[in-house]
Amino acid sequence: MARILIAGGGIGGLATAVSLARHGHRALVLESRGELTELGAGIQLAPNAFHALDLLGVGGPVRERAVHIDELRFMDGTTGQRVAGLPLDAAYRRRFGGPYAVVQRIDLYAPLLAACQASPAVELRTGARVRRYTQDETGVTVHLASGERVRGAALVGADGLYSAVRRQLVGDGPPQVSGHTIYRSVVPMERVPRDLRWNTVTLWAGPRWHIVHYPIGGGRFLNLAATRDDGATEAVAGVPVEARRVPGEFPGVGETPRRLLGLGADWRSWVLCDRDPVARWTDRRVVLVGDAAHPMLQYAAQGACQALEDAVVLGRLLVGAGETAYGQRFGWFADERRERTAATQSAARAMGQRLYHPAGEAAHRRDALLSALSTEDLYDRVAWLHGARVGVPGAAFDQPPNGGRTSARHRADALLTP
């Protein structure tokens, strides 16, 4: 079996390793950190993610760790009024072929890590920061920060937003700063008043800000994420913030979301970044996946979902690949994934402006339009995202009303046009 190198041991890297091993390849994961773990807070997983996880053989363990919520709820963050809700009940699961659930990042990561550790075809290395690569007609050499060189038949860049592999392959400079600052806190559920313990993903939309909360960790914690469109120009990550400062960043916030913000402690802030979609993901024996290929803002809740889809598709397309076939197969992978991921990137950006952050009359129009949508209308608008079944060529569990003839970009616009 040929050995494929994977730069990055995050969710996308481990999922790719599992997929490659399940399809007859050996994988060597090169992780820059000193240990394999995930420190982040919450992730939302739509049915398309669970379909991918099932194909990777870890859907069961993730379901067991997940919180299966009842509704995606959209609230006016200033008036406190309910605007719309997307039920995640049996009808939703029938339509899209799986649940919608939320997890703590480690609850998604740990089953993938266990699957890698259980596979004789996967090798995991920590403290191995990839700096660059060289390649020839027989393979790829990865150059580590330590000075060591590692040889493989091909290289998958799964090294995230600041990918060294992408820097060499695409050369598009630093990520694009969104101008949005997100404040995150995880609150023990025993500190949350009972009247605020909602089994929902709830979004409170205000003028140039929004607040999201949902239970994680099997219901032991409340995940709080509060985002402000503040024009930030410098990328920062994980900066501690005094708790008393956070509510003041959200002018006009209503009583209930203000109570929620008051629960937060040990707040940290990030300035959100993404990148423009690009046409080129491959360089002969080198390919990008996940955030290295198509980093997106959090607003569509699809970043991890798309990385899992990437892993499944790449594994399937490499079945039977010979020593000279990597460039061709990687090209097929990029062709299959490019439009869908670009549409998701674009939708995530637009949702922040057109759905979550309008003010004044624009917010009133949004609320009126959203509140007029039926449950089936809402299902139709998310079908292109939630209903995808990757790994099954040409198949989708749920087709849009026109039978799938429109592009992913047009379906993204439909999601944003109530």
GIDA-V234534 format. One record per pair of residues at least 24 apart in sequence whose C-alpha atoms are under 8 Angstrom apart, sorted by the first residue. I is the first residue (numbers start at 1). J is the second residue. Records with the same first field share a line. If there is no record, write none. Layout:
BEGIN
I=J + J
END
This chain:
BEGIN
1=25 + 26
2=26 + 152 + 153 + 323
3=27 + 28 + 152 + 153 + 154
4=28 + 152 + 153 + 154 + 155 + 156
5=29 + 30 + 151 + 152 + 153 + 154 + 155 + 156
6=30 + 155 + 156 + 157 + 158
7=31 + 129 + 130 + 155 + 156 + 157 + 158 + 159 + 165
8=32 + 157 + 158 + 159 + 160
9=36 + 158 + 159
10=36 + 37 + 38 + 109 + 158 + 159
11=108 + 109 + 112 + 304 + 307 + 308
12=158 + 289 + 290 + 304 + 307 + 308 + 311
13=158 + 159
14=112 + 113 + 116
15=56 + 112 + 308 + 311 + 312
16=308 + 310 + 311 + 312 + 314 + 315
17=116 + 122 + 311
18=56 + 112 + 115 + 116 + 119 + 122
19=56 + 311 + 312 + 314 + 315 + 316
20=314 + 315 + 318
21=119 + 121 + 122
22=56 + 315
23=315 + 316 + 318 + 319
24=319 + 320
25=121
26=121 + 122
27=121 + 122 + 123
28=122 + 123 + 124 + 125
29=122 + 123 + 124 + 125
30=124 + 125 + 126 + 127 + 128 + 129 + 130
31=124 + 125 + 126 + 127 + 128 + 129
32=126 + 127 + 128 + 129 + 130
33=126 + 127 + 128 + 129
34=126 + 127
35=126 + 127
36=113 + 126
37=106 + 109 + 110
38=105 + 106 + 109
39=105 + 106
40=104 + 105 + 106
41=104 + 105 + 186 + 223
42=102 + 103 + 104 + 105 + 216 + 223
43=102 + 103 + 104 + 105 + 301 + 304
44=100 + 101 + 102 + 103 + 301 + 302
45=100 + 101 + 102 + 103 + 301 + 302 + 304 + 305
46=98 + 99 + 100 + 101 + 302 + 305 + 386
47=93 + 96 + 97 + 98 + 99 + 100 + 386 + 387 + 388
48=98 + 305 + 309 + 385 + 386 + 387 + 388 + 389 + 390
49=304 + 305 + 306 + 308 + 309
50=98 + 99
51=97 + 98 + 389 + 390
52=308 + 309 + 312 + 389 + 390 + 391
53=308
55=312 + 391
56=312
58=111 + 112 + 115
61=111
62=107 + 108 + 111
63=101
65=103 + 107 + 217 + 218
66=101 + 102 + 103 + 104 + 107 + 216 + 217 + 218
67=101 + 102 + 103 + 215 + 216 + 217 + 218 + 219
68=99 + 100 + 101 + 102
69=100 + 101 + 102 + 199 + 200 + 201
70=199 + 200
71=199 + 200 + 201
72=200 + 201 + 202
73=200 + 201 + 202 + 203
74=202 + 203 + 204 + 205
75=202 + 203 + 204 + 205
76=204 + 205 + 206 + 367
77=204 + 205 + 206 + 210 + 211 + 253 + 254 + 257
78=205 + 206 + 252 + 253 + 254
79=254
80=204 + 254 + 255 + 256
83=367 + 368 + 370 + 371
84=370 + 371 + 373
85=375
86=375 + 378 + 379
87=375
92=379
95=387 + 397 + 398
96=383 + 386 + 387 + 397 + 398
97=387 + 397
102=214 + 215 + 216
103=216 + 217 + 218
104=216 + 217
107=217
130=164 + 165
131=164 + 165
132=164 + 165 + 168
133=165
135=285
137=324
138=323 + 324
139=285
140=285 + 286
153=285 + 323
154=285 + 286 + 326
155=285 + 286 + 287
156=286 + 287 + 288 + 289
157=286 + 287 + 288 + 289 + 292
158=288 + 289 + 290 + 291 + 292
159=291 + 292
160=290 + 291 + 292 + 295
161=274 + 291 + 292 + 295
162=292
163=292
165=288 + 292
166=288 + 292 + 293
169=281 + 282 + 283
170=280 + 281
175=273 + 274 + 275
176=273 + 274 + 275 + 276
177=232 + 233 + 234 + 235 + 271 + 272 + 273 + 274
178=231 + 232 + 233 + 271 + 272 + 273 + 274
179=229 + 230 + 231 + 232 + 233 + 271 + 272
180=227 + 228 + 229 + 230 + 231 + 232 + 271 + 272
181=227 + 228 + 229 + 230 + 232 + 269 + 270 + 271 + 272
182=225 + 226 + 227 + 228 + 269 + 270 + 271 + 272
183=225 + 226 + 227 + 246 + 267 + 268 + 269 + 270
184=223 + 224 + 225 + 226 + 267 + 268 + 269
185=223 + 224 + 225 + 264 + 265 + 266 + 267 + 268
186=221 + 222 + 223 + 224 + 264 + 265
187=221 + 222 + 223 + 224 + 263 + 264 + 265
188=220 + 221 + 222
189=219 + 220 + 221 + 222
190=220
191=263
192=222 + 263
196=260
204=257
205=356 + 357
206=252 + 253 + 356 + 357 + 358 + 359
207=251 + 252 + 357 + 358 + 359 + 360 + 363
208=356 + 357 + 358 + 359
209=250 + 356 + 357
210=356 + 357
211=257
224=261 + 264
229=357
232=271
234=271
235=270 + 271 + 272 + 273
236=269 + 270 + 271
237=269 + 270 + 271
238=268 + 269 + 270
239=268 + 269 + 270
240=266 + 267 + 268 + 269
241=266 + 267 + 268 + 269
242=266 + 267
243=267
272=297
273=297
276=345
277=342 + 345
279=338
280=334
281=334
282=327 + 330 + 331 + 334
283=327
284=326 + 327 + 328 + 330
285=326 + 327 + 330
286=327 + 330
287=330
294=341 + 342 + 345
295=345
296=344 + 345 + 348 + 349
297=345 + 348 + 349
298=348
299=348 + 349 + 351 + 352
300=344 + 347 + 348 + 351
301=348
302=344
306=341
309=390
310=337
312=390 + 391
313=390 + 391
316=391
339=408 + 409
340=408 + 409
342=409
343=408 + 409 + 412
344=412
346=412
347=412 + 413 + 415 + 416
350=416
351=416
354=416
355=416
366=418
369=418
370=418
373=418
381=411 + 414 + 415
382=415
384=408 + 411 + 412
END
